[in-house]
Amino acid sequence: MNKVLLYVKNLGIALSRIPKALLGLYWYNPDDIYIQNLAIVALDLVGNTLLGGDPDETISSRSSKAMAYEQGLPTPRWGWGCRMCSFLAVFQEGHCAKALQRNKGGRAVLPDEGSSGP
């Protein structure tokens, strides 16, 4: 599929989550409170999509995968995934590990290194 078309389609999927979240019809996590859920949908999923990621994957999950890749290199490096996970750990210890979604990311327009994409 053409990457531009995939990007537009993914953005539409992510944006469609916002009205559903406002009406309580789309829940990222049933245990989340309403405002937190809305923030996750509106900021996290749409933000990740705007950055070329899968519209159903959070930035935290994508960062966790990037960190695992960066640390698994023959010469580990301190890339964006490590930096993002270190930043998020200030707010919640082990946030990236808790947010990891192994079955998400296949629709990313710009797949991360070491991951499979379209």
C-alpha beads as a LAMMPS data file, in Angstrom:
LAMMPS data file: protein, C-alpha beads

118 atoms
117 bonds

1 atom types
1 bond types

-500.0 500.0 xlo xhi
-500.0 500.0 ylo yhi
-500.0 500.0 zlo zhi

Masses

1 110.0

Atoms # bond

1 1 1 0.000 0.000 0.000
2 1 1 1.228 3.482 -0.796
3 1 1 2.789 5.030 2.346
4 1 1 0.916 8.331 1.892
5 1 1 -2.406 6.503 1.631
6 1 1 -1.536 4.364 4.663
7 1 1 -0.576 7.498 6.626
8 1 1 -3.898 9.216 5.801
9 1 1 -5.863 6.053 6.613
10 1 1 -4.038 5.630 9.948
11 1 1 -4.646 9.260 10.861
12 1 1 -8.355 8.787 10.162
13 1 1 -8.430 5.712 12.418
14 1 1 -6.694 7.582 15.243
15 1 1 -8.918 10.656 14.923
16 1 1 -12.035 8.477 14.919
17 1 1 -11.120 7.358 18.434
18 1 1 -11.632 10.858 19.887
19 1 1 -15.449 11.126 19.475
20 1 1 -15.805 7.508 20.571
21 1 1 -13.773 8.240 23.696
22 1 1 -15.869 11.338 24.441
23 1 1 -19.012 9.191 24.298
24 1 1 -17.423 6.404 26.336
25 1 1 -17.554 3.983 23.390
26 1 1 -13.815 3.487 22.968
27 1 1 -11.730 2.459 25.929
28 1 1 -7.995 2.064 25.710
29 1 1 -8.079 0.399 29.119
30 1 1 -11.314 -0.253 31.032
31 1 1 -9.552 0.497 34.347
32 1 1 -8.593 4.030 33.287
33 1 1 -10.613 6.985 34.446
34 1 1 -12.497 8.932 31.783
35 1 1 -10.183 11.971 31.454
36 1 1 -7.062 9.813 31.484
37 1 1 -8.582 7.583 28.807
38 1 1 -9.468 10.593 26.680
39 1 1 -5.933 11.963 27.030
40 1 1 -4.470 8.624 25.959
41 1 1 -6.696 8.483 22.904
42 1 1 -6.417 12.126 21.912
43 1 1 -2.747 12.749 22.631
44 1 1 -0.957 9.430 22.663
45 1 1 -2.552 7.494 19.810
46 1 1 -3.018 10.506 17.533
47 1 1 0.492 11.755 18.375
48 1 1 2.019 8.392 17.538
49 1 1 0.069 8.314 14.270
50 1 1 1.258 11.807 13.333
51 1 1 4.820 10.536 13.879
52 1 1 4.190 7.689 11.410
53 1 1 3.293 4.981 13.928
54 1 1 0.418 2.525 14.180
55 1 1 -2.864 4.301 15.101
56 1 1 -3.620 1.687 17.772
57 1 1 -0.210 1.791 19.462
58 1 1 0.827 4.282 22.108
59 1 1 4.059 6.244 21.994
60 1 1 5.081 4.442 25.195
61 1 1 4.737 1.025 23.565
62 1 1 6.653 2.180 20.500
63 1 1 9.358 3.648 22.757
64 1 1 9.629 0.359 24.648
65 1 1 10.219 -1.537 21.404
66 1 1 12.791 1.027 20.251
67 1 1 14.612 0.787 23.589
68 1 1 14.729 -3.024 23.378
69 1 1 16.162 -2.778 19.866
70 1 1 18.736 -0.165 20.873
71 1 1 19.876 -2.194 23.888
72 1 1 20.013 -5.403 21.836
73 1 1 22.553 -4.065 19.345
74 1 1 26.098 -5.486 19.479
75 1 1 27.151 -2.052 20.734
76 1 1 24.139 -0.764 22.713
77 1 1 23.290 2.850 22.054
78 1 1 21.336 5.553 23.830
79 1 1 18.722 6.345 21.171
80 1 1 15.298 7.967 21.224
81 1 1 13.605 4.911 22.768
82 1 1 15.955 4.904 25.766
83 1 1 15.587 8.640 26.203
84 1 1 11.790 8.562 26.028
85 1 1 11.519 5.632 28.452
86 1 1 13.889 7.359 30.898
87 1 1 11.734 10.493 30.725
88 1 1 8.504 8.538 31.260
89 1 1 10.049 6.668 34.214
90 1 1 10.069 9.980 36.095
91 1 1 6.257 9.793 36.168
92 1 1 5.844 6.017 36.567
93 1 1 8.589 3.523 37.274
94 1 1 8.837 0.958 34.474
95 1 1 6.220 2.790 32.402
96 1 1 7.479 1.593 29.021
97 1 1 7.650 -2.043 30.116
98 1 1 4.077 -1.804 31.428
99 1 1 2.866 -0.107 28.217
100 1 1 4.459 -2.584 25.797
101 1 1 1.964 -3.981 23.274
102 1 1 3.742 -6.706 21.308
103 1 1 0.842 -7.243 18.905
104 1 1 0.658 -3.579 17.810
105 1 1 2.755 -1.647 15.329
106 1 1 2.146 -3.544 12.105
107 1 1 0.400 -0.599 10.444
108 1 1 3.193 1.893 11.099
109 1 1 4.001 4.051 8.081
110 1 1 7.512 4.608 9.421
111 1 1 8.370 1.352 11.207
112 1 1 11.117 1.547 13.767
113 1 1 14.429 -0.189 13.202
114 1 1 14.256 -3.871 13.980
115 1 1 10.476 -4.060 13.632
116 1 1 8.376 -5.391 10.814
117 1 1 6.228 -2.917 8.938
118 1 1 4.116 -2.723 5.776

Bonds

1 1 1 2
2 1 2 3
3 1 3 4
4 1 4 5
5 1 5 6
6 1 6 7
7 1 7 8
8 1 8 9
9 1 9 10
10 1 10 11
11 1 11 12
12 1 12 13
13 1 13 14
14 1 14 15
15 1 15 16
16 1 16 17
17 1 17 18
18 1 18 19
19 1 19 20
20 1 20 21
21 1 21 22
22 1 22 23
23 1 23 24
24 1 24 25
25 1 25 26
26 1 26 27
27 1 27 28
28 1 28 29
29 1 29 30
30 1 30 31
31 1 31 32
32 1 32 33
33 1 33 34
34 1 34 35
35 1 35 36
36 1 36 37
37 1 37 38
38 1 38 39
39 1 39 40
40 1 40 41
41 1 41 42
42 1 42 43
43 1 43 44
44 1 44 45
45 1 45 46
46 1 46 47
47 1 47 48
48 1 48 49
49 1 49 50
50 1 50 51
51 1 51 52
52 1 52 53
53 1 53 54
54 1 54 55
55 1 55 56
56 1 56 57
57 1 57 58
58 1 58 59
59 1 59 60
60 1 60 61
61 1 61 62
62 1 62 63
63 1 63 64
64 1 64 65
65 1 65 66
66 1 66 67
67 1 67 68
68 1 68 69
69 1 69 70
70 1 70 71
71 1 71 72
72 1 72 73
73 1 73 74
74 1 74 75
75 1 75 76
76 1 76 77
77 1 77 78
78 1 78 79
79 1 79 80
80 1 80 81
81 1 81 82
82 1 82 83
83 1 83 84
84 1 84 85
85 1 85 86
86 1 86 87
87 1 87 88
88 1 88 89
89 1 89 90
90 1 90 91
91 1 91 92
92 1 92 93
93 1 93 94
94 1 94 95
95 1 95 96
96 1 96 97
97 1 97 98
98 1 98 99
99 1 99 100
100 1 100 101
101 1 101 102
102 1 102 103
103 1 103 104
104 1 104 105
105 1 105 106
106 1 106 107
107 1 107 108
108 1 108 109
109 1 109 110
110 1 110 111
111 1 111 112
112 1 112 113
113 1 113 114
114 1 114 115
115 1 115 116
116 1 116 117
117 1 117 118
